[in-house]
Amino acid sequence: MLAAAWLALSDLPTRPFRAVLLKVLGLTLLLLVLLWLGLQAAVVHFADWPDHAWIGTSVAIVSGFGFVIGLAFLVAPVSALMAGLFSDDIAAIVERRHYPFDPPGTGLTVTESALGAIGFAATAVLVNVVCLVLLLVPGVNLVAFFIGNGYLLGREFFEAAAARFGGVQQARALRRENAGTVLLGGFVIALFLAIPIVNLLTPLFAMAFMTHLNKRVRGRRPVELVE
């Protein structure tokens, strides 16, 4: 588990990953900023009271900070949505670099990738909204964050990596057979997600990490570990 995480971290600074990183970061930040601007504009519009301008201004300022905190909980679903667009690219880079003697995986169709990413993002939004509500409950919020995101991220990224070798149904079966390992891997990703700023790299790290984990449960090892 730790070896797979370390290999994933070592992949992030490489040139192929930097190219994907710029795309993922750019799209993630753009979507978050547009979402923040849209929510803020809506609040300003509905809080526009000409006779009590100070009320509208106060609401806009408070809601602005509130939306920033709220959007922090949406990094997971938004980054996962962006990762869905580039997951096959990330997995292919890892496979070429660390498993050059294994048959390469086959990427899903654009429609399959898009539908899977949208479905997962919607579920992740729901989970993180619940986590946001639980923010008011000391102790419970942190546990809910790790359990919810650990399960979702582990399941999503492992299945995305495994589906390259046998399709979606086989990927789900493999995930169920290794449910404990996948859940622990999800907790590793959730821990990475909890680090501010660094969590913008979550899609790349998660996909690389789960590609390595997928290989390990299949009994494969990266060329760096072959003696």
Buried (B, 14 or more C-beta within 10 A) or exposed (E): BEBBBEBBBBBEEEEBBEEBBEEBBEBBEEBBEEBBEEBBEEBBEEBEEEEEEEEBEEBBEEBBEEBEEBBBBBBBBBBBBBBBBBBBBBBBBBBEBBBEEBEEBEBBEEEBBBEBBEEBBEBBBEBBBBBBEBBEEEEEBBEBBBBBBBBBBBBBBBBBBBBBBEEBEEBBEBBEEBEEBBBBBBBBBBBBBBEEEEBBBBBBBBBBBBBBBBBBBEEEBBEEEEE
